């Protein structure tokens, strides 16, 4: 099994990129920086648009959402769509798809 790719790993290999930059520039920069194949593959999977900054790249790069978390924790966060570290009482209320009433998250 390969190691999970994290956003920090991807950013580390894009340090010398001048933005705005296109997909091919990002891939080439990662390759020049000696990025592992998994990082390069992740960058090859992003849409072919021009990225204004690293934050835009990070939103587009497919990374392992469970990196550093247990499988059960990753599944729970995927179900609730809550970012890591957000208390349940601070989440947005969810709307019932059947009757339109709002319910607290959780």
C-alpha positions in Angstrom: 0.0 0.0 0.0 1.3 3.5 -0.8 1.4 6.4 1.7 -1.5 8.8 1.7 -0.9 12.1 -0.1 -1.6 15.1 2.1 -2.1 18.8 1.0 1.2 19.6 2.8 3.1 17.1 0.6 1.7 18.5 -2.6 2.5 22.2 -1.6 6.1 21.2 -0.6 6.8 20.3 -4.2 5.3 23.5 -5.7 7.4 26.0 -3.7 9.1 27.4 -6.7 6.0 28.0 -8.8 5.1 31.5 -9.9 1.4 32.0 -10.1 -0.8 32.2 -12.1 0.2 28.8 -13.4 -1.4 26.1 -15.6 -1.6 22.4 -14.9 1.4 21.5 -17.0 3.6 24.1 -15.2 2.5 22.6 -11.9 3.3 19.0 -13.0 6.7 20.1 -14.4 7.6 21.9 -11.1 6.7 18.9 -9.0 8.8 16.6 -11.2 11.7 19.0 -11.1 11.4 19.1 -7.3 11.6 15.3 -7.1 8.0 14.7 -6.1 6.9 11.1 -5.6 4.9 9.6 -8.4 1.7 9.8 -6.3 2.1 13.6 -6.0 2.7 13.9 -9.7 -0.3 11.7 -10.4 -2.5 13.9 -8.2 -1.4 17.0 -10.1 -2.1 15.3 -13.4 -5.6 14.7 -12.3 -6.5 18.4 -11.8 -8.6 20.3 -14.3 -6.5 22.0 -17.1 -7.1 25.6 -16.0 -4.9 28.4 -14.8 -4.5 28.5 -11.0 -4.0 31.9 -9.3 -2.4 30.6 -6.2 -1.6 27.5 -4.1 -5.0 27.6 -2.4 -6.7 27.0 -5.7 -4.4 24.1 -6.5 -5.1 22.6 -3.1 -8.8 22.7 -3.7 -8.4 20.9 -7.0 -5.8 18.3 -6.2 -7.3 14.9 -5.2 -5.8 14.1 -1.9 -6.6 11.3 0.5 -9.3 12.8 2.8 -8.5 10.2 5.4 -4.8 10.9 5.7 -3.9 10.9 9.4 -7.4 9.8 10.5 -8.9 6.4 11.3 -11.2 4.9 8.7 -14.2 5.3 11.1 -13.4 9.0 11.7 -13.0 9.7 7.9 -16.3 8.0 7.2 -18.1 10.0 9.9 -16.8 13.3 8.6 -17.8 12.3 5.0 -21.3 11.6 6.2 -21.7 14.8 8.1 -19.6 16.9 5.7 -18.1 18.7 8.7 -14.5 19.9 8.6 -12.1 18.5 11.1 -12.3 20.1 14.5 -15.8 21.7 14.1 -17.9 21.0 17.1 -21.4 19.6 16.4 -23.2 22.6 17.9 -21.2 25.0 15.6 -22.2 23.2 12.3 -24.8 24.5 9.9 -28.3 23.1 10.4 -29.3 20.6 7.8 -32.6 20.8 5.9 -34.9 17.8 5.8 -35.2 16.9 2.1 -38.7 15.6 2.5 -40.5 18.4 4.4 -38.1 21.3 4.2 -37.7 21.7 8.0 -34.3 22.6 9.5 -32.6 20.3 11.9 -29.5 20.8 14.0 -26.5 18.9 12.5 -25.7 15.6 14.1 
